[in-house]
Amino acid sequence: MVYLIDTYNLMHVSAWRGGVAPTTVRGLCQALAGPGRALKVVLILDGRSKPEEPGLNEFPAIDLRYSGAGIPADRVIGQMVERSKERKKLTVVTDDRAVTLHARRHFASAMSCDAFLELLFSGKTSDAEALPARKTQGSPTSGETAHWLKEFGITKPVDQPPPRRAPNDDLSDLDIEKLLGPRD
């Protein structure tokens, strides 16, 4: 799993969160490169490198990508998702709804900044370990499905299985040859 991190979005969330969450890019890199960390991450940042931020070679296990002047990091994240040959192995970390929806439309996963910070500081190394059992087991109810279809603006009705015939239905009027064609 590779995490594409909307870095300044994450910094904003961690500044509001307080506590042990890093509030600088350097602090985030130190947390990501700390002992026992096995997360593969790409930090995507707006603009160009700033003097207080780490150099590209300072943390060799962390890929820092700057979007360049006038290009938002959101666009770079979108292009990285679109160009990836293994989109299902990508997780975009952001609280930006448009970036999240774009990632999911292209079959990548998305994770909130709070969830990523929890993953980072909980000591757990996989997404499945970070999620509660109710999020990884069971199946959605029809109400949950309807809610998320509405949330994502999907108006196409979900294919429903054909209604079951009652055991007392008379099937004698079925013409099997009409349904399947004549026998050869």
N, C-alpha and C positions, 0 to 999 in steps of 0.2 A: 504494500500500500504506500503510495506517495501522496503526501499532503501538499497541496498548493495553497499557500497562505496569503490572504489579502492582508499584508503585514500592518499597514497603518490602521486598517479597520480593527485588527486584533489589538494593536497598541491602545486605541481609543477605548475599547472594551476593558482591557486590563487596567487602564488608568482609573476607570470608574469602579472597577471591582476592588482595587486596593489589595492589601494583604501581601501574599508572597508572589503575586503575578508581576511579571516584568513590565516596566513602563517605557523601556527604550529598546531599540532594535538590538543593541549590544547585549542588554540583559536577556532578551529573548534568545539570542544566539547562545549565550552562556548556559541558559536553562536547557536548550535543545541539545547542546554538546556535552552536558554534564554526564557524570558516571552512570552507567546503566541505561542510557538512552539509546534506543535502537530505531527511532523514527526517521524515515526518509522524508525530508522536507525541502520545499523550494519556497523561499521567501520572495514574494513579488512586491516591489515597492514603486511608488509613484516617482516620476522625475529621475533625477540623477543622484549619485552618491553624495551624502553630506559629510562634512568633516568629523562629526561626532559618531558616525556610524562605522561599523567594522569594514575593513577592506575585504575585497573578494577572496583573498587567500588566508585571512585571519582564522576562519573556521572552515577547514577544508571539507568537512562532512556536510556542510550546509551550502546549498546553492542559492546565492543572492542574485536576483534579476531585477534590474531597474528598467522601468518602462520608457524612459527617455523624456525629453522636454515636450510638453504638450500632449502626451499620450497617457491616458489613465491606466492604472494598474488593472482595473476591471477588464479593459479591452485585451490586455496581455494575457490575463487569466483565461478569458474566453477563447483566445486563439490557441493557447496551450492545450485546452481541453479539446477543441475542434481538431487539432493536428495530431493528437495522441492516437497511437495505434492500439493502446490498451486503456481505453477510457474507464472501464469498469474497475481499474486498479487505482483510479485517481479519487482523492477526496479534496474538495475545495473547502477551505476554512474561511468563512466570512459571515457577517450578519447582514450583508447587502442582499436584499431580496432578489433583485434583478440578476445578480451574479449567481445566486443559488439556483434560481429557475433555469438559467442558461445551462449551468452544469448538469442539472437533472435532465433537461431536454436532450442533452447529448450523452446520456447514460453514465455520467460520472456521479459520484456521491457528493453530498454536501454536509457540512457540519458547522454548527454555530461556534462562534468564538468561545463562549462559555464552556461548551462541551469539550472543545480542544484543550482549553486551559485545565479543565478537570482531568482530562486524559494525561496531560503533561505532568501535572503535579500529584496525581493519584498513584503514580508508580506503575500503572498498568501499561502494557505494551500493545494491546490490540483493541480494536473498536468493540468487539464482542464482550471483552472483559469490562469495558467502561460503561456499557449500557445495562440497565436493570433487566432482569429476566422477562418482565412483562413487555419489553421492547424487542426481544429477540425470539420469543416463543409465541405460539398461538396464531390465530388468523384474525383479520379485521372483521368487525361486524358490518352489516349492510349500512348502518348509520355512519360508521367511521369512513367507509368507502365513499358514501355520498358526500360527506363533509369534505374530504380531500379532493374529490372531483370538482366540487364547487370552488374550493380554495384555489385550485390551479386553473380554473376557468375551462374545464373540460366539459363540453355540453353534449358530446356524443353519449348516448345511453350505453350503459354497460351491458354486454351480451348476457342475458339471463338464460339459465338452462331451461329447456322446454318443460312445461308443467307435467308432473307425473300423472299418469292415468290412474284413476281409482281402480282397485282390484275388480270391481264388478262391471267395468266398461266392456261392452260387447265389441270384439274385434272381428266378428264374422263378416262384416261388410268390407273388409280390406281385400283388395285384389293384389296379391303379391307380384304377379306378372306385370301389372300396371306400375307398381312401385319400382321393381328391379329390372323390368324388361323381359322379353320372352326367353324361354330356355332354348339353348342351342342343341 
